[in-house]
Amino acid sequence: MDYVELGKRIKAARVAAGFTQEKLAEIINLSSGHCAHVERGTSKVSLSAMVDIANALNTTPDKLLVDSIYNATPHLIVEAQAVFADCDPDEMYIILQVADIIKKAIRIRKLKRTECV
């Protein structure tokens, strides 16, 4: 699990909800210092705290853990739509072309790894 990415998602959800770290900490009954460490990814968060955070921020744990869950496609699609929301057709075209090139490179690399094993 990438705790730094988890912390970034928690922070983004907190900011979107209009909460300070102190306010979130008060709501979920944790210290503001611990909340700060969680957002920086330097401290792990318990399952119960994760649920409390998600509830306080009106989100779900799977949205916060999207990069750690293998079956997170629906949330990733929502994030991709958000990226494209303010793009003009030229920007969309270029982003899609770059994404396709990256996807092909990743698949070639994976194939080379399996051939070496």
N, C-alpha and C positions, 0 to 999 in steps of 0.2 A: 504494500500500500504506500502511495506517495503522500505523506502527511503534509508536505509543502503545498501540493495542489489542492488537497482537501482544505487546508487553511485558507487558501486563496478563494475557494468557492464559498466557504463560510463567511469570509470577510465581504465578498461581493454581495451575498444574500443579506448580510447585516446592513451594509450601506444602502442597498436597495430598499430595505425595510425602514430606513431612517433611524436606526439605532446606533448609539455609541457602544463601544466595548463595555463600558460601565453599565449601561442600561441592559444590554443583553445578559451580562453577568448577574445582574440583580434579578432578572426574570427567571433565569435558569438556576439560580442559587449556587453560582461558582464565583471564585474570586476574579476580579478583572485581570489580574496578572496571569491567571491560568488561561483565560480567554485569549489574552494577547499571545501567549505561547502556542496555543492551538492554532491561531491564525497564522503564525509564522512557521508552523510545522515543526516546532522544537519540542512539542509535548503531545503525547497521544491523548486521544479523547475516548472516554468509556462509552460503551453502547448506550447506557441510559442517558449520558450527557448528549450524545449524538441525537437521540430521539428528542430530548428537551430542546436542543438547538434548532432542529428542524421544525418542531412545533412552534417555537417562539418566532421563527422567521417565516412561518407560513409556507414552508417548502417540505420536501420529503428527503429522507436519508439517501435514497437512491440518486436523487439529483445532486446531492453533495458528494456522493461517492462515485459519480459517473465514470471516472477514469480507473476505478478499481473493480468495476462490475463488468463482467464479460458480456452480459446481455443488456447493455445500456443503449442499444441502437435508438429507441424512441427519443430519449433525452438528447442524444447527439444530433439527431435530425432537427430537433427544436433549436439547438445551438447553431447548427448550420444555417437554418432559416433566419436566425437573428443576424448572422454575419452578412447574409445576402439582402436583408431588409432594406438597407439604404444604398444598395449598389445600382449603378446604371448598367445597361446591357453589356457595354464594353468591359466593365469591371467584373461582372459575372463570368463572362467568357474567359477572361484571363485567369481568374481564380480557378475555374473549372479545368482549364488546360494545365495549370501548374499542379493542381490536385491529381490529375490523371497521370502526369509524369512521376510524381512522388509515389503514387500507388504502385505503378509499374516497377519503380526502383526498389520499393520495399519487398515486393513479391519476388523479384530477381534475387535479392539478398537472402530472403528466406529459403529460396530454392537452393542457392549455393551452400547455405548452412546445412541443409538436409543431405546434400550430396557429399559433404565432408564427413558426415557421421558414419 
